[in-house]
């Protein structure tokens, strides 16, 4: 499972300081007070994730109706994530220079209009497209080049808007939630996001796809618009930068001015940090392995698991169930196992579940592997995002966060291409179609052992505790 779903960080230093001060008082019922602004953010995220959940089914199913080429199918997933390589660092500078709430609103408005464009393009070609069931049966001849290019271009632009939205969102939560509540707030937010994204959205997509291929995209566009309105209603003080753009992460060395200098500042701060650097590298490898599998999942589900569009939608709800369990239990599990062991367990479990999924032919069993994997993927998210929100200074938060996510999410398009290449290379060596579609699960699942060997000695509970103390943060 891909780690780091939508999360959140400060839009106002004043609000962030007051939230931390309130947390420091440790009132008896303080941890129960997440506040009206938090619940507005939760509602906005839930609605947009409902649309994303519809898109999780609609986009790959549309791609499978346009082409059966595994490289081209993986190319759509790669195009969606390529902006994490190309646009992440500029997005970090933009996030630190501007009001984060307004950036979130603007990003969702852009996504609404882009998705409307996709809906219109699909509607114009709808009569020439195979039905969802025909696509599932592989009744697609050749490639609809025009519509394929529209899908790739739209997903690239949507990916750029997603980069800006997610980086702004991940630097907004401490403005509205006190520091001791961050793990709980992030965990609960991800729980409801998972319900909307993987439990409600996919089955709804399976139903509306039967009505019209374009309908899911119209619904997706509407959810972005509603989400933008809800975020606009969040009351925050306009953000004021704490210092000029130029400078260094530690104040000891000038690294330049302007956009390049600010981006370098964020990169230098992360690279010098003894824990954030291996965390970022580990996340990148984690996501590369996971997305090598999910890039070709639609073909695996159709041709190996023999799913219909409705069954594929239900299959995707496994992650939602795991996400709910993980979101509500992550803070407890982190305290039980410790920060470091929790991350090791997440890597080991995801590797085991990925391998298991590649060995079976029954989609309900694969559903279980998705559920178990996501519990621990969310555990990873809750620990690492809350840690970053705690130790990175607010005026650097957008840029350091963007560098971190460049490592983590920038590997996703690479993973998508790797997954498609594994299938293609396996077929070229006579592996057969079914075995070739299983190979990404088997190869990348076992590769988690190498990731565990890298991460275990570098990501320890003692290092997390030392980093929090150095940052002057309250113990968790």
Secondary structure, 3 states (H helix, E strand, C coil): CCCCCCCCCCCCHHHHHHHHHHHHHCCCCHHHCCCHHHHHHHHHHHHHHHHHHHHHHHHHHHHHHHCCCHHHHHHHHHHHHHHHHHCHHHHHHHHHHCCHHHHHHHHHHHHHHHHHHHHHHHHHHHHHCCCHHHHHCCCCCCCCHHHHHHHHHHHHHHHHHHHHHHHHHCCCHHHCCCHHHHHHHHHHHHHHHHHHHHHHHHHHHHHHHHHCCCHHHHHHHHHHHHHHHHHHCCCCCCCCCCCCCCCCCCCCCCCCCHHHHHHHHHHHHHHHCCCHHHHHHHHHHHHHHHHHHHCCHHHHHHHCCCCCHHHHHHHHHHHHHHHHHHHHHHHHHHHHHCHHHHHHHHHHHHHHHHHHHHHCCCHHHHHHHHHHHHHHHHHHHHHHHHHHHHHCCHHHHHHHHHHHHHHHHHHHHHHHHHHHHHHHHHHHCCCCHHHHHHHHHHHHHHHHHHHHHHHHCCCCHHHHHHHHHHCCCCCC
